[in-house]
Amino acid sequence: MKDNLYKLSLIENELKKRKNEDNLAQYNKEKVHLKQMAFHKCLKKNRWVFGGNRSGKTECGAVETVWLARGIHPFRENKKDISCWVVSLTRQVQRDVAQAKILHYLRKDQILNIVMSSGRQDSADNGIIDFITVRNELGGEGRIGFKSCDQGREKFQGSSLDFVWFDEEPPLDIYSECRMRVLDRCGCIFGTMTPLKGLTWVYNDIYLNEKHDPEIWYEQMEWADNPYLNKNEIEAMSARLSEEELDARRYGKFIQYGGMVYPEFDENINVIDPFDVPFDWQCNIAIDPGLNNYTSVHWYAVDFDGNIYVVAEYYDRGKSVEQHVQSIKEICKRLNWHTCHNGMIEALIDSAANQHTLAGVKSVAELFYDNGVLVNTKVNKDVFTGINRVKSYLRNAEGKSRLFIFRNCPNMIREIKGYYWGNDDSPVKKDDHAMDELRYFIMSRPENIEKIQKNDVQKHKERLIKQIKHKNFM
């Protein structure tokens, strides 16, 4: 009887010990914050967290890895046998950060085997792990392999994987190789990083590409999102950092020392949901033509107070002028866009369209005309004046916005977010097709007129509104 009670006591103590060591359960019930949960719930195949130091980004990456490997993910379809990689920048960073976090969220009874690259088998905390095999709750096994970018691309070839977690930003060639590793299993990729390297491939391919690629998703985390950081320490550390460092290390923002051309742009203000634009607001179309480069076309409307709306977008390359025009006509038909007296579509276009094609027969402007678009090449291409005019529409001296971009124009939104000054005091000449034709249109507007002339219907409507207000007041 005493022996049985003693054994029962040992079992109870072991269960209590395991419960106390179950950091994964504590994370799920107590530690996870809202933006971490948004990451876990997202079902897209290419997810990223851009977070400041200590914002909780690595925690959610490690938890996501353990959930998937053990077949217990609360928001995704689980698999019985899982193979994955955890990718760090160096072996030392692997040992001190990602590897330590994975071990933190695994109980000892959940680990089937640990194979070391270096260090003792019974001291995984101090050595460098090659891979861990864990118990999968569906009856299989989960194999978590560890890789480091300093091994080189060749070490990332050959395997077939269910997912890859990048702890901090990898080189592009390793990222590309890892995408191939998850292809045949329809797997996923996720990364957690503090963007300290500036405007790298991650900025262009992930941050700017989220709305263009339906499988890309990102979240930005900052210190204030982590409720377990001391507020006084946050403010003290913030005071010691430069503005650029603060953006990256606290807010998880990408930084460029040249700065954005349009820092006035606020996606929460200048990007709006589409609505039916009144016919009287229709103003003009602007085109930045390209052959190998993109042809960027946007439809612009102006309300009776002079506010500009970018209401539709066409953005494509590798097509003939005839093909571009066919797409432009289809959008015009959908928008019920006005035409000139002979039924042609009117548009502003880069003056370079007057140059003749390589065949030397007709200019680009003439080709557009032949296909039904009457283009006006007399646009003001003064870059600095144009930029200042755009700035004044994004945010005027009174802090008001007069430029609004419909959410269904993702390429213009992407370009304006990625439009940066270069080293020669000029904007970087890259991915700026929509930025060029935005300037053409805004420079075509009257400079000193805040409100445009209203038609008789609008004037009558305003008189009725004033009469109603006057009667209510009386």
Stockholm file with secondary structure:
# STOCKHOLM 1.0

chainA/1-474         MKDNLYKLSLIENELKKRKNEDNLAQYNKEKVHLKQMAFHKCLKKNRWVFGGNRSGKTECGAVETVWLARGIHPFRENKKDISCWVVSLTRQVQRDVAQAKILHYLRKDQILNIVMSSGRQDSADNGIIDFITVRNELGGEGRIGFKSCDQGREKFQGSSLDFVWFDEEPPLDIYSECRMRVLDRCGCIFGTMTPLKGLTWVYNDIYLNEKHDPEIWYEQMEWADNPYLNKNEIEAMSARLSEEELDARRYGKFIQYGGMVYPEFDENINVIDPFDVPFDWQCNIAIDPGLNNYTSVHWYAVDFDGNIYVVAEYYDRGKSVEQHVQSIKEICKRLNWHTCHNGMIEALIDSAANQHTLAGVKSVAELFYDNGVLVNTKVNKDVFTGINRVKSYLRNAEGKSRLFIFRNCPNMIREIKGYYWGNDDSPVKKDDHAMDELRYFIMSRPENIEKIQKNDVQKHKERLIKQIKHKNFM
#=GR chainA/1-474 SS CHHHHHHHHHHHHHHHHHHHHCHHHHIIIIICCHHHHHHHHCCCSEEEEEECTTSSHHHHHHHHHHHHHTTCCSSSCCCSSEEEEEEESSHHHIIIIIHHHHHHTSCGGGEEEEEEEESCTTCTTTSEEEEEEEECTTSSEEEEEEEEGGGCGGGGCSCCCSEEEEESCCCHHHHHHHHHHTTTTTCEEEEEECCCSCSCHHIIIIITTTTTSTTEEEEEECGGGCTTSCHHHHHHHHHHSCHHHHHHHTTCCCCCTTCBSCTTCCHHHHEECCCCCCGGGEEEEEEECCSSSCEEEEEEEECTTCCEEEEEEEEECSCCHHHHHHHHHHHHHHHTCCCCTTSCEEEEECGGGGSBCTTSSCBHHHHHHHTTEEEECCCCCCHHHHHHHHHHHHSCTTSCCCEEEETTCHHHHHHHHTCBBCTTSSBCSSSCHHHHHHHHHHHTSCSSCSSCCCCHHHHHHHHHHHHHHHHHHC
#=GC SS_cons         CHHHHHHHHHHHHHHHHHHHHCHHHHIIIIICCHHHHHHHHCCCSEEEEEECTTSSHHHHHHHHHHHHHTTCCSSSCCCSSEEEEEEESSHHHIIIIIHHHHHHTSCGGGEEEEEEEESCTTCTTTSEEEEEEEECTTSSEEEEEEEEGGGCGGGGCSCCCSEEEEESCCCHHHHHHHHHHTTTTTCEEEEEECCCSCSCHHIIIIITTTTTSTTEEEEEECGGGCTTSCHHHHHHHHHHSCHHHHHHHTTCCCCCTTCBSCTTCCHHHHEECCCCCCGGGEEEEEEECCSSSCEEEEEEEECTTCCEEEEEEEEECSCCHHHHHHHHHHHHHHHTCCCCTTSCEEEEECGGGGSBCTTSSCBHHHHHHHTTEEEECCCCCCHHHHHHHHHHHHSCTTSCCCEEEETTCHHHHHHHHTCBBCTTSSBCSSSCHHHHHHHHHHHTSCSSCSSCCCCHHHHHHHHHHHHHHHHHHC
//
